[in-house]
């Protein structure tokens, strides 16, 4: 929609490589050891091709693991840091729990560094139930024609970015490389369906109750959203960009049930009020954001 305003959109940087499963851990260890992506030996230390070095850095930024100065973020440490002695520092260094993938998905969309992902989940999927590369390219072209948006539309760049989106969430079914078919780090979430029709492939992001998202991941998302104070209206969580329903594609009834379940599980932290048509979630106490993840990972 032409009303969408983009600030310094980024539609490239991955060199057409989707993020593969072990890249983030490799990248984390690489930066943690004090190495630089600009160094000639980065190829050797990361164990990837030269073009992939740039892609690893891009995805670490996109998933909020690196800041603008290529420093590791607290989120990166909480997920990927290895054991030190007998003390487990990172919650899930090798992304063995799907909960960690939901966290990465949340960060990818809400950080907004990789612009296409934010656009697709927040707005574009609601405009088209089924969509392909050409549909998305026309959508971005319309955005570029808005005088308030200052970027040059390049159909090849947008098309490549969309293909990377598809490979990240669905896989590359046409690839001769078996690793490509399963290597998109978020394919296991099965959030995006591919549909083959009349020789073309289109995609669909169905809204479902998302019963497989742990409540604590949603609690983290609520605490991670700087727009949310001590209380938040359910309508906000249903309709706003970067809100729970937009990012996770949860049905309204599924979201309502999850909010009720969250308040029921943690009554010392939350209360959900449904009075006179007003549905509001209130925090009795706002935990530090990563304490929400301790509730999940330390109980698993």
N, C-alpha and C positions, 0 to 999 in steps of 0.2 A: 504494500500500500504506500502511496506517496506521502502519507502522513508520518511514516516511520523515518526518524532522523538518525542518521548514522554518524558517529564520531570516529574518524580515522579508521574506517573498516579495513579488515585484513582478510583477504581471500586467497592468500598464498603463503608460502614458507615451508610447506611440507614436501615440496618437490614431487608431488603426486603419490607419496607414500602414506598409507594409513598407519596409525600407531599400532605396532605389533606388541604382543603380550609382554615380552621381557624388556622392551625398550625403556620403560619408565624406571624400572629398578636399575638397569645398566646406567642410565643417565644420572640417577640419584647418586649411585656409588661413585661415578665419574666426577661429579661436581663436589661431592663430599670429600674426596681425596685431594681436592685443590687443583684439579686439572681444568683446562680451558678448551671450549669447543673450537676456538680459533687456532689451536696448536696443531702442527703437522701430524703429531703422533696421536691425535684424537681418533683417527680411523683404527689404529691398532688397539688402543685402550678400550674403545667401545665395542670393537669387534663387528663393525658394520662398514658398508661401502662409504665412499667419500660423500656422495650426495645424501646418504642417510644420516650423516652427522648433523647436517642442517635440520633434517626432519625431526631427529630426536630432540634437539633444542626447541624447535617449534612446538612439539607436543607437550614438552615439559612446561612451557609457558602457557599453552592452551588449557592444560589441566591444573593450573595454579600451583605448580611445583617449583617454578622459578619466577622471581620478580623481574622487573625491567632492567635490573643490574646483573642478572644471571646469578643471583643469590638464592639459595634454597629457602622456601617458605616454611613456616611452622607446620602447615598442612603436609608438606613433603616429609618432614621429620616424623610426624606422628604416624604416618602410614608406612614409610619405607626404611626407617633406621633399623639396623640389625640389633641382635642381642649384644649387650655389653656385660660380660660376666654371666651371671645368672638372671640378669634383669632384662626383660623384654621391653624394648623401647618403641619399636614400630608395631602398629596394630596388625598389619598384614603385608609384610615386605614383598611377598611373591604373588599377591592378588589371588589368593586361594579361596576367598570368601566373596560371593556375589555382592554382598553388602558394600564391599570396597569398590566394585564396579559402579554401583548406584551413586556412590560418593563422587567418583570420577565424572560420571555423566552430569551430576549436579554442577560440579565445578566448570566443566566444559561449556555448559550452556550459560550459566550465570556470570562467569568471569567475562565473557564476551570478547575474548582475545581472538578466537576463531569465529569470525562474524557469521558465517553461513549457519553454524549450528544454533546460534542464538536466534537467528531469523527463522529457521525452519521450525524449531519447537515452539517459539513464542507466538509466531504470527502466520507463517506461510502454511503450515499444516491445517490451520483453521480455515484458510481460504480455499484450499483444494483438498478433498478427501483422498484422492489419488493424484500423484504427481511424478513427473520425470525430470530429466535434466533440462529439456527445452522449456518446460513450465517454469522451473526455478530461474533459468536464465532470463526469461521475459520479466519475471517478477523483480529481479535485481535491476534490470534495465530501466524499469519504471521508477525504481528508487533513485537511480542515478540521474534521472531527468528532473527530479525535484531540486529546484535551485538551492534549497537549504542543505542538501547533501553535496559534499564536495569530493567526489571521487570519479575517476574515469572508468566507464564500463568497458570491460574486455571480455567478450563471450568465451574465448578460449580459457581464460583464467577461471571464470565462473563455472564453466563446464567441468574443468578439472577438479575444482573444489567440491562440486556436487558429487562427482565420482568417488572422491575420497570419503565423503560423508557416507555414501552407500557401502563402500568397502569396510568402513569402520564399524557399522552397525549390522550389516548383512553378510559381508564377505564378497569376494570376487569370484563368482561362479564360472566366469569365462577364462580365468587365468589358467595357464599351463603349470604354474607354480603352485604345488599343493599347499605350501605354507600360506599363500595369499588367501586361500579359500577360508581358512579358519583363524587367520592371524589378527584380524581386527580386534582390538582389546575389548570392545564393547558388544561384540556379536552375541555373547552368551546372555545378554539381557533380553534378546528377542523383542526389542521395542519396535523395530521397523520390519514390515513385511514387504517382500518383493512379489510382484504379480507379473507374469509373462502373458502378454496379450497381443495378438496380431504381429508377432515378431518384435515387439517392443517390451521393455521392462519399465513398469511404474512401481511406485512405492506408496505405502500406507502406514501411518502411525496410529494404530487403534487406541482409543481410550478404553481402559479396562480398570477394574478395582485395584489392580496392582497389589494383590494379597502377598506377593513375594518380596515386597519392600519392608524391611524391618522398621518398626515404629521409631526406633532410636535414630535411624537415618533421617527420618522426617523431622525428628526433634533437632538434630544437628542442622538441617536445612533452615528450620525456623530461627534458630539461634545465629546462624551464619548470615541471615538476611539483615542488613543494616537498617532497613526500613521498618522493621518490626520492633516495637517497644514492649511495654508490659502487657498490652492487649492488642488483639488484631481481629478484625471482622472476618467471618468466613467468606464473605463476598470477595474480599481482597485475595484470599488464597485460591479462589475459584477463577478469577478473571484477570488479575494483573500479570504483566510480563515478569518472568523470572520467579513466579510464585509456584506453589506445590503442584497445582493442576497443570499449569503450562509446561513446566519442565518435565514432570514425570508422566504426563498424559494419563492422569487418573480421572475416572468418571466422577461427577459431582456426588453421587451416592457413595462411591468408594471413598472419596475424600472425607465426607461427613463421618463415615464409620471409623475411619482411621483417626480422625481428630477425637472422636468419642473414646476410642480404645486407648489413645495416648493419654488422655486426661484420666481415664479409669486406671491405667497402669501406674501412673505417677501422680497421684492426687496431692502429694506434698509439693509438687512443682507447678501443676497446671489445673485449671478448672475450665470447663466448657459450659457456657451459659446459653440457654435457649429460652429467652423470655420475650413475649409479645412480638414474635417474628424476628427478633434480633438474635443472631447466632454469633457469639464472640468467644474467642479463646483468650484466657487471661493467665499470665504467669504470676504465680505466687512468689517465685524466685527464679531469676534467670541465671542458669549455670554458665560458667565459662564454656565456650562452644565445644571444646574437645572433651569436656567432661561427659557430654552426651554420648560420645563414641566409647568412652570407658564403660558406660552402662551396657553397651552391646558386646564389645569385644571381650571384656573381662568376664562376662557372663556366659560367653559361648564355649 
